[in-house]
Amino acid sequence: ILTDDQTAQNLLRITLHDFYTYTHSVNVGVTSLMLSKALFGGTDAHDLHELGAGFFLHDLGKVKVDPAIINKPARLTEEEMRRMRIHPYQGYKLLRDADALTEECRIVVMEHHELMDGNGYPKRLGGDHIHLYGRICCIADVFDALTADRSYKQRLNTFYALKLMKKKMLNHFHRDLFEKFVLLFN
């Protein structure tokens, strides 16, 4: 935010479109950076400043989704889900067209809903086809969604969210990354 005006403008754009998405983006950005720091330590192989911008902007594409869909207090229809599932590509496209951030960071935006079992979106990638940064963001994204109050559900506390992720969703995540994520909360 301090060094990249485009990142700051995009975060402001998210804030103006939907405040929950903004707070979610900040939470996911912070949690993803914590996991990245634990994984990559002090190596210079990963630019955590640049990567952080990708994490904070992971849901940028939601500015192209009707806020009524984002904040609907009930289950989304199939058509509404189809509209929601375009946000990773829309965010990637916004960053690409603005020539903002690195390609790896744009991939975070594109792949943060891809699941290890291949049942994610938008491309239904699986396993090693999902970039490491996308895998990191996916875990943080799901965790924050589970631990946030929403119009259609109550939040889970950290313990129950991690337990649910382990018992019911482990096939969504890279197991070693998930184990390291859990250690952040010890």
C-alpha positions as CSV (number, residue, x, y, z in Angstrom):
1,I,0.0,0.0,0.0
2,L,2.9,2.4,0.8
3,T,4.8,1.7,-2.3
4,D,2.2,0.7,-4.9
5,D,-0.6,3.1,-5.7
6,Q,-2.4,0.6,-7.8
7,T,-2.7,-1.9,-4.9
8,A,-4.0,0.9,-2.6
9,Q,-6.6,2.0,-5.3
10,N,-7.8,-1.6,-5.8
11,L,-8.2,-2.1,-2.0
12,L,-10.2,1.1,-1.9
13,R,-12.3,-0.1,-4.8
14,I,-13.1,-3.3,-2.9
15,T,-14.0,-1.2,0.2
16,L,-16.4,1.0,-1.8
17,H,-18.1,-2.0,-3.4
18,D,-18.6,-4.2,-0.4
19,F,-17.2,-3.7,3.1
20,Y,-17.4,-7.3,4.1
21,T,-15.2,-8.3,1.1
22,Y,-12.7,-5.6,2.2
23,T,-12.4,-6.9,5.7
24,H,-12.3,-10.5,4.5
25,S,-9.5,-9.4,2.0
26,V,-7.5,-7.9,4.8
27,N,-7.9,-10.9,7.0
28,V,-6.9,-13.3,4.3
29,G,-4.0,-11.1,3.3
30,V,-2.6,-11.1,6.9
31,T,-3.2,-14.8,7.5
32,S,-1.7,-15.8,4.1
33,L,1.4,-13.6,4.8
34,M,1.7,-15.3,8.2
35,L,1.7,-18.7,6.6
36,S,4.1,-17.6,3.8
37,K,6.5,-16.2,6.4
38,A,6.4,-19.5,8.3
39,L,7.0,-21.4,5.1
40,F,9.6,-19.2,3.4
41,G,11.3,-17.8,6.5
42,G,14.0,-15.3,5.7
43,T,14.8,-16.5,2.1
44,D,14.9,-14.1,-0.7
45,A,13.2,-16.6,-3.1
46,H,9.8,-15.1,-2.4
47,D,9.0,-11.4,-2.4
48,L,6.6,-11.2,0.5
49,H,5.7,-7.5,-0.2
50,E,4.6,-8.3,-3.8
51,L,3.0,-11.6,-2.7
52,G,1.1,-9.8,0.1
53,A,-0.4,-7.5,-2.5
54,G,-1.7,-10.5,-4.3
55,F,-3.2,-12.0,-1.1
56,F,-4.9,-8.7,-0.1
57,L,-6.4,-8.4,-3.6
58,H,-7.5,-12.0,-4.0
59,D,-11.2,-11.0,-4.2
60,L,-10.7,-8.0,-6.4
61,G,-12.9,-9.6,-9.0
62,K,-15.9,-9.2,-6.7
63,V,-16.2,-5.6,-7.8
64,K,-17.7,-7.2,-10.9
65,V,-20.3,-9.1,-8.9
66,D,-23.6,-7.5,-7.8
67,P,-23.4,-6.8,-4.0
68,A,-26.9,-8.2,-3.7
69,I,-25.4,-11.6,-4.6
70,I,-22.4,-11.2,-2.4
71,N,-24.6,-10.3,0.6
72,K,-27.6,-12.5,-0.1
73,P,-28.9,-13.8,3.3
74,A,-29.7,-17.2,1.9
75,R,-28.2,-19.9,-0.3
76,L,-27.3,-18.7,-3.8
77,T,-29.2,-20.1,-6.8
78,E,-27.2,-21.9,-9.5
79,E,-27.2,-18.7,-11.6
80,E,-26.0,-16.6,-8.7
81,M,-23.2,-19.1,-8.0
82,R,-22.2,-19.0,-11.7
83,R,-21.9,-15.2,-11.4
84,M,-20.0,-15.5,-8.2
85,R,-17.6,-18.1,-9.6
86,I,-16.4,-15.6,-12.3
87,H,-14.7,-13.3,-9.7
88,P,-11.3,-15.0,-9.7
89,Y,-11.0,-14.6,-13.5
90,Q,-12.4,-11.0,-13.3
91,G,-9.8,-10.1,-10.7
92,Y,-7.0,-11.7,-12.7
93,K,-8.2,-9.8,-15.7
94,L,-8.4,-6.4,-13.9
95,L,-4.8,-6.8,-12.6
96,R,-3.5,-8.0,-16.0
97,D,-5.2,-5.2,-17.9
98,A,-3.8,-2.7,-15.5
99,D,-0.4,-4.3,-15.8
100,A,-0.4,-4.5,-12.0
101,L,1.7,-6.9,-9.9
102,T,3.6,-9.9,-11.0
103,E,2.1,-12.8,-12.9
104,E,2.5,-15.0,-9.8
105,C,0.4,-12.6,-7.8
106,R,-2.3,-12.4,-10.5
107,I,-2.3,-16.2,-10.3
108,V,-3.1,-16.0,-6.5
109,V,-6.2,-14.0,-7.5
110,M,-7.1,-16.6,-10.2
111,E,-6.4,-19.7,-8.2
112,H,-7.6,-19.0,-4.6
113,H,-10.7,-21.1,-5.1
114,E,-9.0,-24.1,-6.8
115,L,-9.0,-27.2,-4.6
116,M,-6.5,-30.0,-4.4
117,D,-9.2,-32.6,-5.3
118,G,-9.9,-30.7,-8.6
119,N,-13.4,-29.5,-7.6
120,G,-12.7,-25.8,-7.3
121,Y,-13.1,-23.0,-9.7
122,P,-12.7,-21.3,-12.2
123,K,-10.5,-23.9,-14.0
124,R,-11.0,-27.0,-11.8
125,L,-7.3,-27.4,-11.3
126,G,-6.1,-29.9,-8.8
127,G,-3.0,-31.1,-7.1
128,D,0.3,-29.8,-8.4
129,H,-1.4,-27.8,-11.1
130,I,-2.4,-25.2,-8.4
131,H,0.4,-22.7,-7.8
132,L,1.8,-22.8,-4.3
133,Y,0.6,-19.2,-3.7
134,G,-2.9,-20.1,-4.7
135,R,-2.9,-23.0,-2.3
136,I,-1.8,-20.8,0.6
137,C,-4.5,-18.2,-0.2
138,C,-7.1,-21.0,-0.4
139,I,-6.5,-22.1,3.1
140,A,-6.6,-18.6,4.5
141,D,-9.7,-17.8,2.5
142,V,-11.7,-20.8,3.8
143,F,-10.5,-20.2,7.3
144,D,-11.7,-16.6,7.3
145,A,-15.0,-17.5,5.7
146,L,-15.6,-20.0,8.5
147,T,-14.6,-17.6,11.3
148,A,-16.6,-14.5,10.1
149,D,-20.2,-13.6,10.9
150,R,-22.2,-13.5,7.7
151,S,-25.9,-12.6,7.0
152,Y,-26.5,-16.3,6.4
153,K,-24.4,-18.0,9.1
154,Q,-22.7,-17.5,12.5
155,R,-19.0,-17.6,12.8
156,L,-17.1,-20.5,14.2
157,N,-14.3,-20.0,16.7
158,T,-10.8,-20.9,15.6
159,F,-10.8,-24.4,17.1
160,Y,-14.0,-25.5,15.5
161,A,-13.1,-23.9,12.2
162,L,-9.8,-25.8,12.0
163,K,-11.5,-29.0,13.2
164,L,-14.1,-28.6,10.4
165,M,-11.4,-27.9,7.8
166,K,-9.5,-31.1,9.0
167,K,-12.4,-33.4,9.2
168,K,-14.6,-32.3,6.3
169,M,-12.4,-30.3,3.9
170,L,-8.9,-31.7,4.1
171,N,-9.1,-33.0,0.5
172,H,-9.4,-29.3,-0.5
173,F,-6.0,-28.4,0.8
174,H,-2.4,-29.4,0.5
175,R,-1.9,-31.4,3.7
176,D,1.5,-30.2,4.6
177,L,0.4,-26.5,4.1
178,F,-2.7,-27.1,6.2
179,E,-0.6,-28.6,9.0
180,K,1.7,-25.6,9.0
181,F,-1.3,-23.3,8.9
182,V,-2.7,-25.0,12.1
183,L,0.6,-24.4,13.8
184,L,0.1,-20.6,13.4
185,F,-2.6,-20.9,16.1
186,N,-0.6,-22.8,18.7
